[in-house]
Amino acid sequence: MRAYITRREALPRSALHELRTALLGSRFVARSPLMGTFQASRGFAFIFTHEGRATLEARFPFLVPYLAHVLDPLHATGLLPWHERLWGSRRERPAPNAFYLNLLLLDAGRGVGRHIDATLQEPSGVPDATPRHVSVLYLQVPERAQGGELRLLQNDTPVGEIRPREGLLVHFRGDLQHEVRPFTGSQEGATRASLVCEQYVFPPEALARIPAFRIQSKAGFAAYLDHQREQPGGSSVGTLE
C-alpha cells in the first residue's frame, strides 16, 4: 500500500489563481482555529458532509472545481492495496462522507509539528477516528523558498517527503504521522498557502453528529455578518464556530 500519491497541476491555472485569490483575501482568515502544533499558523476551515456540500459550493463558488477534483474517490485509488486496485474490490468500499477543509498559511520560519489528523474525532463521538486519506493542494509557494517539506511517517519511521510546489496535489493515508518543516530563504513577508482536506468515512450514527456545514474562524462574528450581507438576499451561510 502506498503512503502517498501526487499529481502536478491538479487544477487549471485559472482555477488555481481564482481559488488562491479568494481564500487568501477572505475576511475569515485569522489565527488558525486548530490548536496544538498549528498555533503558529493562520487560516480558517469548513466542516461539511455530502448533505452540506451544496451549501458550501453555493456560498463559496470558487471552491467548486477544487471539490469536484479532490472529492472524486477515483483520484485517490492509488492509495489502495494493490490487490484491491487490481481486482476492483474498491467498489465495495464506502466513499468518504465527512470532511474538514482547512486553509493553512505559514510564514517563513514557521512549521507544523508532528501529528496525526483527527479533527473530527470530537464532533463525531468516535474516539479513534482518523481520515481515510488527507488531500493537500499547494496554492502558493514563495519564490526561492528552501525547506517547507511535508514529511510522512509511520510509527516514527519516515515513509515519504514531498517538496511543496504550486499546483501540486498530494493524497496521503490518514493514519500517517506528518509534519511540515519551516521554509527559509524567501523575501520578507512571504507566505506559503495550502488547502488541506481531511476525508472521513463514518457510520450513520456518527455521521448524524457532524454538522452539515459549519465555518471555523477566529476572525469573529463581524466577518460572518459581512460575508452574509454579500450573499443573495442576505441568506445565511451556515453556522460559525
C-alpha positions in Angstrom: 0.0 0.0 0.0 1.4 3.4 -1.0 1.9 6.1 1.6 1.0 8.9 -0.8 0.4 9.8 -4.4 0.9 13.2 -6.1 -0.4 15.0 -9.1 1.1 18.1 -10.7 -1.1 20.9 -11.9 -4.2 19.2 -10.5 -6.3 22.3 -11.4 -6.1 24.6 -14.4 -4.0 27.7 -13.7 -7.1 30.0 -13.9 -9.0 27.9 -11.4 -5.9 27.7 -9.1 -5.5 31.5 -9.3 -9.2 32.2 -8.5 -9.1 29.7 -5.6 -5.9 31.3 -4.1 -7.1 34.9 -4.5 -10.5 34.2 -2.9 -9.1 32.2 0.0 -6.2 34.5 0.9 -8.4 37.5 0.6 -11.2 36.1 2.7 -12.5 38.0 5.7 -12.3 34.7 7.6 -8.5 34.5 7.6 -7.2 34.8 11.1 -5.3 32.8 13.7 -5.8 29.1 12.9 -8.8 27.5 14.5 -6.7 24.5 15.1 -4.7 24.0 18.3 -1.5 22.2 19.3 1.1 22.1 16.6 -0.9 24.6 14.4 -0.6 27.5 16.8 2.0 29.3 14.6 -0.3 29.1 11.5 -3.2 31.2 10.2 -6.3 30.4 8.2 -9.9 29.2 8.6 -11.8 26.0 7.9 -15.0 24.3 6.9 -16.7 21.2 8.4 -19.2 19.7 6.0 -20.8 16.5 4.8 -22.2 15.4 1.5 -25.5 16.9 2.6 -23.9 20.3 3.3 -21.6 20.3 0.2 -24.3 22.1 -1.9 -24.5 24.9 0.7 -20.7 25.2 0.8 -20.5 25.5 -3.0 -23.4 28.0 -3.2 -21.8 30.3 -0.7 -18.2 29.8 -1.9 -18.5 29.0 -5.6 -14.7 29.3 -6.2 -14.4 26.0 -4.4 -16.4 24.1 -6.9 -13.6 23.0 -9.3 -11.4 22.1 -6.3 -14.0 20.0 -4.6 -15.0 18.2 -7.8 -11.4 17.1 -8.2 -10.4 16.4 -4.7 -13.6 14.6 -3.5 -13.7 12.3 -6.5 -12.9 8.8 -5.0 -11.2 7.7 -8.2 -8.4 10.2 -7.7 -7.2 8.5 -4.5 -7.4 4.9 -5.6 -3.6 4.8 -5.8 -3.6 4.6 -2.0 -5.5 1.3 -2.0 -3.6 -2.1 -1.6 -2.5 -3.4 -5.0 -5.0 -6.4 -4.9 -7.9 -4.0 -4.5 -6.7 -1.9 -7.4 -6.2 -5.0 -9.5 -9.5 -6.8 -8.8 -11.7 -3.8 -8.4 -12.9 -4.5 -4.9 -12.6 -0.8 -4.2 -16.3 -0.6 -5.4 -17.2 -2.2 -2.1 -15.6 0.5 0.0 -17.8 3.3 1.1 -16.7 6.7 -0.1 -15.7 9.4 2.4 -18.8 11.2 3.7 -17.5 13.9 6.1 -14.8 16.5 5.5 -12.6 19.0 7.3 -11.3 21.6 4.8 -8.6 23.9 6.2 -6.7 26.8 4.7 -3.2 26.6 6.1 -1.0 29.7 6.0 2.6 29.6 7.2 5.1 32.4 7.3 8.9 32.0 6.9 10.4 30.1 9.8 7.1 28.6 10.8 6.2 24.9 10.6 3.8 22.3 11.9 4.9 19.7 14.4 4.4 16.0 14.0 0.8 14.8 14.4 -2.0 12.6 13.0 -5.1 14.3 11.7 -8.1 13.6 13.8 -10.1 16.9 13.7 -13.5 15.2 13.5 -13.0 12.8 16.4 -14.7 15.1 18.9 -17.8 16.1 16.9 -18.3 12.6 15.6 -18.0 11.0 19.0 -15.6 8.3 17.6 -12.5 8.4 19.8 -10.1 6.8 17.4 -11.4 8.4 14.2 -8.8 9.3 11.6 -9.3 10.3 7.9 -9.5 7.7 5.2 -7.0 10.0 3.5 -5.8 13.6 3.5 -5.5 15.8 0.4 -3.2 18.8 0.3 -3.2 21.3 -2.6 -0.4 23.8 -2.6 -1.9 27.2 -3.5 1.2 29.4 -3.1 4.9 28.6 -2.6 7.2 31.6 -2.2 10.0 32.1 -4.8 13.4 31.0 -3.7 12.0 29.3 -0.6 14.1 26.5 0.9 12.6 23.8 3.0 8.9 23.5 3.8 8.7 19.8 3.0 5.8 17.6 4.1 7.3 14.7 5.9 5.2 11.5 6.3 6.0 8.9 8.9 4.6 5.6 10.2 5.4 4.7 13.8 8.1 7.4 13.7 9.7 5.8 10.6 9.9 8.1 7.5 7.8 6.8 4.6 7.8 9.9 2.3 8.9 13.5 1.9 7.2 15.9 -0.5 8.6 19.2 -1.6 5.9 21.9 -2.0 5.2 23.1 -5.4 2.5 25.5 -6.5 -0.4 23.5 -8.0 0.8 20.1 -6.7 -1.8 17.9 -5.1 -0.9 15.2 -2.6 -3.1 12.5 -1.3 -1.7 10.5 1.7 -3.1 7.9 4.1 -4.9 9.4 7.0 -3.3 7.1 9.6 0.2 8.5 9.0 2.1 10.9 11.2 3.1 14.0 9.3 4.8 17.4 9.9 5.7 20.4 7.9 9.2 21.8 8.0 9.7 25.6 8.2 10.8 27.3 5.0 13.5 29.9 4.7 15.3 32.0 2.0 12.3 33.9 0.6 11.6 37.6 0.7 10.3 39.2 3.9 6.6 38.7 4.4 6.3 35.7 2.1 3.6 33.2 3.0 3.1 29.6 2.0 -0.5 28.6 1.5 -2.1 25.1 1.2 -5.6 23.8 1.3 -5.9 20.6 3.4 -8.9 18.3 3.2 -9.3 15.5 5.7 -11.7 12.9 4.3 -13.5 10.6 6.7 -15.8 7.6 6.5 -18.4 7.5 9.4 -21.2 5.1 10.1 -24.7 6.7 10.1 -24.9 7.2 13.9 -21.6 9.1 13.9 -22.3 11.0 10.7 -25.5 12.3 12.2 -23.4 14.2 14.8 -21.3 16.0 12.2 -22.6 19.5 11.2 -23.8 19.5 7.6 -22.0 22.8 7.1 -20.0 24.9 9.5 -17.4 27.6 9.3 -14.5 27.7 11.8 -12.8 31.0 12.0 -11.1 33.2 14.7 -11.9 36.3 12.7 -15.1 36.9 14.8 -18.7 37.3 14.1 -18.2 40.6 12.2 -16.6 38.6 9.4 -19.5 36.2 9.3 -22.0 39.1 9.1 -20.0 40.8 6.4 -20.0 37.7 4.3 -23.7 37.1 4.9 -24.5 40.5 3.6 -22.7 39.7 0.4 -25.0 36.7 -0.3 -28.1 37.0 -2.5 -30.9 38.2 -0.3 -28.6 38.2 2.7 -29.1 34.5 3.1 -27.5 32.5 5.9 -24.0 31.0 5.2 -24.3 28.3 7.9 -23.1 28.3 11.4 -19.9 29.9 12.6 -17.6 28.4 15.2 
